[in-house]
Structures are given as structure tokens and as C-alpha cells.
Amino acid sequence: MNLLELFEKLIAFNTESKLSNREMTDFICSLLYSIGFEKDKVLVTSLQSGENAEKCNIVAIKGDGPDGLMLAGHMDTVSPEPYKQWKTDPFVLTRKKDRLYGLGATDMKLFLATAIKVAEEFPAGSLKHPLALVFTHDEETSMIGAKHLKKEGLLQARYGIVGEPTRLVPVRLHKGWLGAEVIIHGRAGHGSDPKEGHNAIELAHKFLSRLFVFRDDLKDFNNPILKPSYPTLNVGVIQGGREPNKIPGECRIELEIRPIPGQDLTDIINDLKQIAEEMGEIDGQKIATIKLTSAPIDPMETLAGSLVVRVAEKITAKEAIGVSYNTEATLFNSAGVETIVLGPGNIVQAHQPNEFVTDMYLDATVETLRNIITEICTERR
């Protein structure tokens, strides 16, 4: 099948993160066997997640030797909800003029399809350095698929490309992510007598005032390649109180921080805990308690002098940039794989109803990956 037919087939699989991706995994593996990947070099790892939700990673290697190149992407997608906002069937690749619509079109099933088709062009005997395809599960939620591959030592490549949508501009660094929930404890009471209680919303105001001073201090860290160039802190949720005539005894705050390369997440976490500690106690209970909402994601940076950066810049004729979102490249880098992010489509289309990718990226992505593989895996000695 050609690239467009394969792209259409991948879109048809519903691989929303909460569902199993086994059917798509089996399809891809069968295809890999037919295009020159030896069966003993195609590994599938499996994790049971909930009732009948088997999650799979694929690690497929063509060729032998050291210093290989890994093309990596995730098979899962976000939810298609709300369905009513879709103007096409999210599981049917639909063309409208130069746009191809479908769930995962840009994030990131076109990259998966292209990686497979380009890998088909390179017989194992033509590779001086191996080519690996690494397709993961649950990137959109916990990145547990990539974490498992790292933990088990299954990421053996020297260089990597993560195919998130970057408009085929190489990305060599990105911010990390840290989410936290803060519970502000006051004392409930009747609104007619403020002295009988401690208003948790007012206490939350004091906490936030201190937090925003910390946010401003974060701007002392700076990297001009990133936009914004400094770490960001956003308070996205505040929930407190139920009735206007009651003094609220509790208020909940959720926030995120996006650190830049060079920052230590442990230091940030300790700073947040210190701000909470300084709020003091009421009735023997700490006013502010804080916990992380998920495992933090470290920032990622691959040095400008890395081979994969230099080759990608040469092939695309574009200087590598930094971005404010985060990807599995963090985990691959920490496993010793010098990784960039480079893929078709625009990140603004990701996680949106009516997700699409323009058809200009079909040929452009094939050519870009083909040329990078040629330089790193066939011409380099």
C-alpha cells in the first residue's frame, strides 16, 4: 500500500489512550515483517491497563552495528470528544482541498505511516548503522510506554527523532512539566460571624500572593532559544466554597510549572513545599498541603553539536529551535539517545476537534526522513 493508504488505515484504528492498541500493533508488526524487518528483531512489549485494555510498544530494528538512528512516535491519541464538534468522522481520513482530517492526523499518525514507508526503502544490507522504529503507548497520559522501554534498557540507538508536529523544523530542546495540587485548610463557619472561622479562600489569596512572587523569581532562569524564554507558572484551577453565607473551610488550587533545561525539578518542588510551609497552621493543622498530580517531566536538551542536530539542520535548511511543550524525547535523552523532535504538521492542530494535516507534508516528510536516514545510517562510517 502507498503512504496515503497506510495513513488512512492507521487513522481507522481507535487508539484513544484509555483503549487497547493491540489491533493496531498487530497490523503494524505484520506490515514490518513484509518490508524487510526480521521477526526476531521486532519486539512487542505488553501491559494490561484496566479491563481488556492491553497496551503495546513496538521496537523494530533493521540492520546491525552501533550508533543507530531511532524514529519514535506514539500510537495513542487523545479522546475524539466532543464528537459533535467534528465535521467529519474522526476515524475516517477525509480530504477537503489540501487538508487531511482525522483523529491523530498530525499527532502523530502521519509520522508513523511515513516512518514505516521510508524504512521500507532501506534494505538491511544497505545500512552501515541500524535503523529502529520505536512506537509507544500512553504518551498522551503518563508516557508509561516510553518509561518501560527506558527501564528495560530497550532503547539502544545512539540518535533519535521523535515525530511530534513541528512543521518539519528540528527541535533540540524543550521545557519540562510539573503539576501540583494545593489544598488550603481553613475553618468553616457561618458567614454572619467571620471570627468563628478562617476563610480558606482568603488564605488561598495569601498563598497565591507568595506563589506569584516565586513565579516572578523564576524569570531569573532564561534560555533565548525558548519562547517564552523563562520558566512559566500557571494557576489553572481554584475551587472553594459552596454557599455565600458560609465561611469556606477548604480551597483547592491546581497549578503547572514548565521548567527550562538546566533547572533541577527537585529544587522547584522544595520551593513549593517551603511556600506551603510558611503559611503556618490553624487548629494544629497545616494551612497549605501540596502534592504532585503526576510524575514530573524533566526538560530536554540535545547539544547543538550532536550529529542528529547537525544533519537535521542541513537537510531541512532550518536552525534547530526550542519549544514550550514536552515530549518523550526527555526520556530517550535520559536513556542516552541523542534526540530531536521533528515531524509533519502544526502543534496547534493537536488535541483539537477537526484535527488535520496539510497534504504538502506527505512528500516533504518522506524526503526529509529519507535524507536523514541516508546521512546517518548509510553514508556515515
DRENVEX-276815 format. One record per residue (C-alpha): z, x, y. Coordinates in pm, whole numbers, plus 50000, padded with zeros to 5 digits. Example, Ala and Ser with C-alpha at 12.3 -4.5 7.8 and 13.67 -1.06 7.14 Angstrom:
BEGIN
507805123049550 507145136749894 
***
This chain:
BEGIN
500005000050000 499375011550354 502065016850619 501824982150769 502074965750426 505134986750340 506734978850676 506144941850609 507704944850264 510864961950398 511294935650670 511214908550400 514384922350237 517514907250390 519754937950413 522304924850661 525364947250631 527514920950459 524924916550182 523824938249890 520894961649945 520304967149573 516984948849561 515544969549844 516945001249688 515234994249356 511954987049532 512095019549730 513005040249425 510075026249226 507805034849515 509205070249539 508535076349170 504915065849224 504345090049513 505495122049350 509315121849355 510645132049015 513145107448869 515815133948823 515555141749194 516125106049310 519845098149323 521285063649389 524975060549471 526595026449438 529615009849599 530914974949527 531794957349852 533094922249808 531784896949559 528274906049436 527654928949735 526554961549576 525734987749839 523495017249764 522475050649915 519275068649817 518935106549817 515425117349710 514255153449717 510745167049681 510295204449633 512745232649568 514495260349755 516775264350057 516595253250421 515055219150361 514395190450602 516055156450567 514575124050704 517505099950726 517835063250806 519945033050723 518765003550517 521194977850658 520654956150965 522834935551193 523024897951142 520004876751236 522344852051406 521884833051624 518814821151432 517984795551700 517134823351942 514464837651713 510924826151794 509644839651461 511074842351110 513274873751124 512264882450766 508504879450819 506794907451009 504884888551277 502314902951514 501964889751868 499464910352063 500734946352039 504244936851923 505514935151565 508554912151536 511184912051263 514854919251197 515194956951172 511704963051310 512924990251544 516404995751395 515125010051171 512734998350902 509585011951063 511085046651042 511985041350675 508455029950595 506915058850787 509185084750623 508115072350279 504415071950362 504455106350523 506425120950231 503625108350005 501215131950183 503075163350074 502855172849705 505915191649584 503815222649528 502825224049895 506425226550015 507925260850077 511155242850173 512205209250024 511785175550191 514565149950144 514705112750217 518255100250272 518625062650315 522145048850364 524085016250363 526555001350611 525595022450913 525934991651132 529574986551034 531545016350907 528995043550824 530695044650486 527415052150311 526855084450503 530555092750478 530325090450099 527325113850088 529185138950302 532365136650095 530485141749769 528515171449903 525155154049858 523695164450193 522055197350101 519365200550370 519515226550648 517835204150908 517825166650964 516135138851158 517855105151198 515245079051279 517085057051527 514815043351802 514375070052071 510755062752171 509955094551975 511895115652223 514105141252045 517845136752097 520085166552027 523445153352144 525185120152182 528575105952263 531215096052011 533165063651991 536785053451973 538055017551970 541665007052020 543754975452038 546804974252262 549484947552223 551674941952527 555044927052434 556994907652695 559474879152658 558324843052650 559984817152874 559484786253087 557254791053388 559804773953616 562194803653600 560494837953595 563844855453548 564134840553200 561164860153068 558964890453108 555334881153169 553164900452924 550074895453143 551824911953437 552944940053210 549334943353091 548334947553455 550714977153484 549344992053164 545754988053281 546545004153616 547735035053431 544815033253191 542275032853474 543815064153624 543265080353285 539685067153287 539045084253620 540555116653489 538055116253201 535295122953453 536525158853472 534605163453144 530885164853216 527555171953048 524485167253269 522205160252972 524055127552912 523775095753117 526405088153232 527285124953220 531015118653163 533105100452901 533325062952959 536205038852901 535595001452889 538124973152856 536184945852680 538834920452576 542024906752733 543794877352568 547164864352681 548974831552733 548214795852632 549624772952900 550034777853276 553644765753263 554714791453002 555584827953056 553374846052804 555264868252563 552244887552442 548924900152570 546194917452370 543744943052509 540754958752333 539034989452472 536495015752380 536055052052482 532835071852441 533755108952445 531245136852504 530655168252294 533455193352340 536235167552364 538905165152097 539405129051985 542955137351878 543785146252239 542345113352362 544325093452106 547525111752201 546875104752570 546515067552498 549735067652298 551505085352585 550365058852834 551705032152598 554985050952550 555535053552925 555585015652952 559115016152809 560954988852618 562164953052654 564994940052437 564774971252220 561044966752156 558284988752290 556314970952560 552984985752453 551874993752100 548445008052028 546315011751717 542745022251645 540414993951544 538315016351318 537785052751230 536715072151542 533245087651555 533005123051689 530405132651948 527365151251815 525575181951947 522895203651792 522235235551982 519035237952184 518025268951988 518085251651649 514745252351467 514605214551432 515145210051807 512515235751899 509945221651656 510555185651767 510205195552132 506955213752055 505445185251853 506435157652096 505935178552411 509245164152530 512515181752603 515445170752389 517855147252566 521325132152516 522245095452470 525385074652507 525285056352172 526295072151841 524625076551505 525075090451155 523895123851293 527565130651370 528395130151000 525345150150899 526055177051159 529655179951044 528335184750690 526315214850804 522945197850858 521495206651200 520385172051304 518455154951580 517795118151642 514135108751672 512445076351583 510005049051686 510855020351917 513265014952202 517035012252155 517154982652396 515414961852127 518084969251867 520644942251780 518654915651968 517024882851863 513234886851854 513564923951779 510194940951793 508404974251793 505024980151955 502184989151723 501485021651911 504395036451715 502735032451375 500225060651412 502385080151658 505365081751420 503195092051126 501625120151327 504975131951467 506745133351131 503725148550958 503555176851209 507305183651199 507315184550819 504305207550823 506005232551052 509445232250888 508585227150522 505115242250464 504325268450729 507715284950778 508575313250537 
***
